[in-house]
Amino acid sequence: TALCGSDLHLYEVLTMFLEPGDILGHEPMGIVEAVGSAVTHIAPGDRVVVPFNISCGSCFMCSRSLHSQCETTQVTAEGKGAALFGYTKLYGQVPGGQAEYLRVPQAHFGPIKVPDDGTPDERWLFLSDVLPTAWQAVEYANVPANGTVAVFGLGPIGQMAARIARHRGAGQVLGIDRVPERLSMAHRHGIIPIDATEGDVVTQLREYTA
């Protein structure tokens, strides 16, 4: 099973659609200042993480847990799925989290309340994108119990995907990258590091998998 942890191509595509005045930032977290009348699960003063995809929670796609394809917010002009925070006109041109205040469309469904118990924001911020994206990647990979999974690219998503694969019962997780610090981080968390600069990756994978 193979996963990819690189967002480089997506970044290059998105910058082609960037326009003056766009506000980026797709991993918001903060304190609620005000809510609309349809929002009942959070209130002013609550500490929240806001997932980067904007979904209504009740359309045909959302009712099937396909929130990234929400039919209420989908960007049909660009042939895309649900609108995203801070992702240029390619995904709806919705202002993102790099601002003093953030308006949250579909707030009756999206924001996730987290404990206001003094824990640092970094403890919860990954719920906005990195953790669920990596979790879903492992879900799609359908790694069998005690199976082997190879994660190509040990950036933020790749690191999380590797750890989640272990957490969910993979017997052997191989992490492939060419950056020493990334390989070292993965190794600290029980991932077998494979340096792509040291010979053919396929040959190395076969040595671990027979």
N, C-alpha and C positions, 0 to 999 in steps of 0.2 A: 504494500500500500504506500502511495507517495503523496505528500502534501507540499504545497509551495508557500513559502513565507515572504515573498517579495512583492512590494507595492510599487516598485519603480515604474513599471509601464503605466499603471493607473495614474501615477503622479504626472508623468509626461503628457498623458491625454488630457487631464484636468487643466493643466496650465494653458493649453490651447484655447480653453473656453473662459479663461479668467478675464474679467473686465474691471475697469476703474470703479472703485466704490464697493466691490465685493468684499464681504467680511468672511474670512475663513474660520476654521475651527470646528471640528466635528466630534469632539469628545468633551462636551460640557458637563460641568458640575457646579452647584452653587446653592444659594439660599433663595427660597421662593419669596417674591415681593408681593405678588397679587395673583389671583386666579379668576377665571371666568366662571359663569354660573353652572356650567356643565361639569366642572372639575370638583370632585368630591373626595378623592383619595389622598389629596395633599392640600396643605393650607399655608398661608403666609407664615414664614419662620421655619418651615420644614427644610431640611437639608436633602437635596436630591441629586441623583445622577440622571442625565438625559441621554438615552440611546440615540445614536447618530441617525438612524433611519426614522422617518416620520410616517407613522401608520395610524389608521383610524381604529383598528381593533375589531371592526364588525363587517367589513365588506366580504365578498366571496373569497378573496385570497387570505385576508386576515383571519377569517373564521376557520381556515385550514392551516393556521400557523405559518403562512407564507407572507410574513409581514414586510419583507423587502420588496414584495410585488403588490403592495397595497393599491387597490384600484381607485381609492379616493385621492391619493396624493401622487400617483404615478405621473411621470413626465413624458407624456405621449409625444410631444413635439420632438424629443430627442430619441424616442424609442426605448426609454429606460423604465425602470420600475419605480418604486417609491422615492419621493423626494428625500434629500439628505441635507443635514445642516452643513453650511459652509463649503459646498461642493460646486460652486459656479453654476451657470445656466444649464450645464449638462445634466444636473440633478435638481433642477428647480430654482436655483439661485436664491435659496433661503439663507438669510444672514446667519453666520455661525457664532461660535462661542468666544471668539477673540474680541469681545466687546464688553463694555461696562454692564450692559443689560442685554438679556436675550429673551426675545419673544418665542414661545414654544407652541407651534401649531399642534393641534390634536393632543393637547395636554391632559385630556381626560383619560388617555391611554398610555402615553409614552413615559413620562418621568417616573423614576423609581425612588421612593423614599428610603433613606439609609439612616442608621442611628446617629444622633447628635450626641455622641458619648466621648468626645475628645480625641477619637482616633483621627489620624491625619487623612486628608483627602486622598492621598496616594493609596490608602487602604481600599478605597471604593471606586476610584476613577476608572479602573480597567473594566468595570461593568458597562461602560458606555460604548465600547467597541472591541477592544483587544480580546478580552476574555470570551464574550459570546461568539465573536468571529472565529476564534481558535477552537472553541468547543464545537461549533457547528461543522468546522472542517473535519474534526475527528469523527463527528457523527456521520458525515457523508462518507468518510473513508471506510466505515463499518469494519473496524479492526476486530478480528476475532479474539476471544479470551486467550490470553497468553501468546498472542500472535506477535509478529514483528511489524513495525512501522518505520518508514524512513521519512524524515522531514527535511526537505530541501530548502535551505535558507533559514538562518537562525536569528532573524530580526525579532521584533516584539511579538508578532503573530506566531512565528515559527517556534520561539522559546515557549510560549504558552501552549501551543499545540503539542509540543513534545512532552511537556509536563502533564497535560491533560490526558494524553494517550497512556502514560504510565499510571495516572490516577484511576483511569477507567479499565485497567487490567491488561494492558499490553505487556508481554513478557520481555520484549527487547525493543528499545527505541533508539534508532540511529539518527544522529543530527549531522547534516552536511552543510559546511560553510567554508569560507576561506579567510575569515577574520579571526585571529587568535583569541581575542577577548570574548567573542560570541561562543566559540567552541569551548572555552574555559568555563563560561557561565553555564552552558548546557551540561557539561561534565559534573559540575558541582551539584546538579539536580538529578543525577543518576542517568543521564543520557550518554550514549556511546558516541564520542565525537569522531567525525570523519573529515579530515582536512582535504578539501578539493584541490589544493595545490600540490599534494603529495601523491601523484600517480592517478590512475584512472579510477573514478568513483565507482563505476559498475563493478570493476574487479574487486575493490574493497568491500562493496556490499555483498558480493558473492562469498567472500571469505567469512563473513559473519553469518550468512544464511545457508551455506552449502548448496 
